[in-house]
């Protein structure tokens, strides 16, 4: 048996999410089917993050085991050939230790949330960002967001269906920066609660609009109540960037 | 009568091109229909560049005349509402002088050609760039391309169906730069021949692959023969950036 780590890019639009489900196509099933097409093996693919429906990945880490070893460039190219035309691509493949696990070995995860802040509807960024037609102050968003850094009870920023054992997480970094009409929010933590990044984005929008102050954001965090934070931003703006090990 | 200048973004994928044609939807017809939907007027929209099927625009300049004046923000928003769901958006609208013409008044045009240079097929950039899976040397492409700057007979870089009166054009700027896996070629000139930018991109790829030298590129230019240059790069990598007046 050889374990492989893949780095995978996908467009989440047509998928029910990373995880295999009965109600539609998943990225996991697409990759497992490509492996079967390539070598006939039935494998289970594990990802560093189980993204929701509509959420994209620029560099998802995935592990899977093959009974017969394959040359890594061949594996990458063959999986890409079998994945076609699904919007999933294997960027790289490498052999890793047998006890390395994409999910359980990860020591950090980074996400990007993209907003396009302009009056006109999205065209070339349609499905690739959250369209925010009202003016946002990205500097104010960044400054206020710093109250969230560190170890906190993030109950206010957690979906009601979240199955994590504890709402306490450590947010290592949250950066908001504008480049023209694009506002990028990047976040880093060991792990995140369900919908945490999207609720952070939806809440920081309120700061960007001038409706909320830094103190309001701190109060929302301290409330430990999902109703105290802002709305959940839509999935099409969210990208899994990378896992660190 | 009031003349308006619009700045328009569009995804060229579903269109036969800018210009109205019998064989499918055009950007021009979409905009003219939106104007009719907004105010009932039948107008002709003129663009700075008549892009081909599949070619995108980030900032196409368009002029059109309305019998009854409209507030420019209202015009922009109303056209966007009527354009939905077509992948066309009006970024801005302004009133201009009656003798201002998007095409004939333009003193410069800029295009971007995007290549994604990586082994894995495109996913999030699908339809937004030319996938080039073999390694390209962007610095060599930039250096060689400088032989094309200035006033030349560009017959070698002109589609056979080009209807321009003369093949002599002045290329003001051609820059090739890599940012990660993206190679961006930007070009500026008063005007271009039919397919000139795509033939430049297709030919510079040969330089990037190491198949052609700077001297080969100069020889292709001097040959004044379309067969002496490289292939025409696909439309999905090409973007009309802006016109200057």
Interface residues (C-beta under 8 A of the other chain):
Chain A: X9 X10 X11 X56 X58 X73 X76 X77 X80 X84 X87 X88 X89 X90 X91 X92 X118 X119 X120 X121 X122 X123 X124 X126 X128
Chain B: X9 X10 X11 X56 X58 X76 X77 X80 X84 X87 X88 X89 X90 X91 X92 X118 X119 X120 X121 X122 X123 X124 X126 X128
